[in-house]
Amino acid sequence: MLRLLGITLIKSAKQRLALMVNPERASLIKWFSLMFSGSSSQAAAYLTDIAIKKKYIAKRKAPPGEMLKHWVKNNDAPQWACRSAFDYLIAHHWTPTNESQRAIAARYLLLNKHPISKQWVELTGQWLDIAYQAQQENKQ
């Protein structure tokens, strides 16, 4: 990041993506909670089960249901829960509707290794390119 005359210039795709995604990633848990039809305990168990099946985490007990609300309120959801929530959202035909959601979708499409359809390229716009660039920067 470069700072000139009090203006911060973002010089990498990784930084640009992080600035859009990180402050909002707990929103994945919120959107999941709004779509999920079970109790908060069932929701926590569901996210944990997905994470274990997809090998985002090792086998463990699900957190208490009220933890999901805590994660959203404090914006400190663990990565495994965000990844699981994204998988659920994709399976239930969620699509992004603003820039923040597009950036989040692009990040998690790649992170979770989802197939990138023409529809997703159109829905995520420039953010998919930025996410690809960030992924390449992470490999360097």
C-alpha positions in Angstrom: 0.0 0.0 0.0 1.4 3.4 -0.9 0.5 6.6 0.9 0.8 10.0 -0.8 -0.5 13.3 0.5 -2.8 11.5 2.9 -4.3 9.4 0.2 -3.8 5.6 0.4 -3.2 3.9 -3.0 -3.8 0.2 -3.1 -1.0 -1.5 -5.1 -2.0 -5.2 -5.1 -5.0 -7.2 -6.0 -4.6 -9.0 -2.7 -4.9 -5.8 -0.8 -7.8 -4.6 -2.9 -9.8 -7.8 -2.4 -9.0 -7.9 1.3 -10.3 -4.4 1.8 -13.6 -5.3 0.2 -14.1 -8.8 1.6 -12.6 -8.9 5.1 -14.9 -6.3 6.7 -18.0 -8.0 5.2 -17.2 -11.7 5.2 -19.3 -12.4 8.3 -22.2 -11.3 6.1 -22.1 -14.8 4.6 -23.2 -16.1 8.0 -26.0 -13.6 8.1 -27.3 -14.4 4.6 -27.0 -18.1 5.4 -29.0 -17.6 8.6 -31.8 -15.8 6.7 -32.1 -18.6 4.2 -31.7 -21.6 6.5 -35.0 -22.9 7.8 -33.8 -24.7 11.0 -33.0 -23.4 14.5 -29.7 -21.6 15.3 -28.3 -24.9 16.8 -29.2 -26.7 13.7 -27.6 -24.0 11.6 -24.4 -24.2 13.5 -24.4 -28.0 13.2 -25.1 -27.7 9.5 -22.2 -25.3 8.9 -19.9 -27.6 10.9 -21.0 -30.7 9.0 -20.3 -29.0 5.7 -16.9 -27.8 6.9 -15.9 -31.3 8.0 -17.2 -33.0 4.8 -15.3 -30.5 2.6 -12.2 -30.7 4.8 -12.2 -27.1 5.8 -11.8 -28.3 9.4 -11.0 -31.5 11.2 -13.9 -33.3 12.9 -15.2 -31.4 15.9 -18.3 -30.6 17.8 -20.5 -27.8 16.4 -20.4 -24.4 18.3 -23.5 -23.3 20.2 -26.2 -21.9 17.9 -26.0 -18.4 19.4 -22.4 -18.3 18.2 -23.6 -17.5 14.7 -25.2 -14.3 15.9 -22.1 -13.4 17.8 -19.9 -13.9 14.7 -22.2 -11.6 12.6 -22.4 -8.9 15.3 -18.7 -8.9 16.0 -17.6 -9.6 12.4 -15.3 -12.4 13.6 -16.7 -15.4 11.9 -14.1 -18.1 11.3 -13.0 -18.8 7.8 -14.4 -22.4 7.9 -17.9 -21.1 8.8 -17.8 -18.5 6.0 -16.7 -21.1 3.5 -19.5 -23.4 4.6 -22.1 -20.6 4.5 -21.0 -19.7 1.0 -21.4 -23.3 -0.2 -24.9 -23.4 1.2 -25.7 -20.1 -0.5 -24.5 -21.3 -3.8 -26.5 -24.5 -3.5 -29.6 -22.4 -2.8 -29.1 -20.1 -5.9 -27.9 -17.0 -4.0 -26.4 -14.3 -6.2 -24.6 -11.1 -5.4 -26.4 -7.8 -5.7 -23.8 -5.1 -4.9 -20.0 -4.6 -5.2 -19.2 -6.0 -1.7 -21.2 -9.1 -2.4 -19.5 -9.5 -5.8 -16.1 -9.3 -4.2 -17.1 -11.8 -1.6 -18.5 -14.2 -4.2 -15.4 -14.0 -6.3 -13.2 -14.7 -3.3 -15.1 -17.7 -2.1 -15.8 -19.1 -5.6 -12.0 -19.5 -6.0 -11.2 -20.4 -2.3 -13.9 -23.2 -2.3 -12.9 -24.3 -5.8 -16.4 -23.9 -7.3 -16.8 -24.2 -11.1 -16.8 -20.7 -12.6 -19.7 -20.6 -15.1 -20.4 -17.8 -17.6 -23.1 -16.6 -15.2 -20.6 -16.2 -12.3 -18.2 -14.3 -14.6 -21.0 -11.9 -15.4 -22.3 -11.7 -11.8 -18.9 -11.0 -10.2 -17.5 -8.7 -12.9 -14.1 -7.2 -12.3 -13.9 -8.9 -8.9 -13.3 -12.4 -10.3 -10.2 -11.0 -12.2 -9.1 -9.3 -9.0 -9.6 -12.5 -7.0 -7.6 -14.5 -9.6 -4.8 -11.9 -9.4 -4.8 -12.1 -5.6 -4.6 -15.9 -5.7 -1.5 -15.6 -7.9 0.0 -13.0 -5.6 -0.5 -15.5 -2.7 1.5 -18.1 -4.6 4.5 -15.9 -5.0 
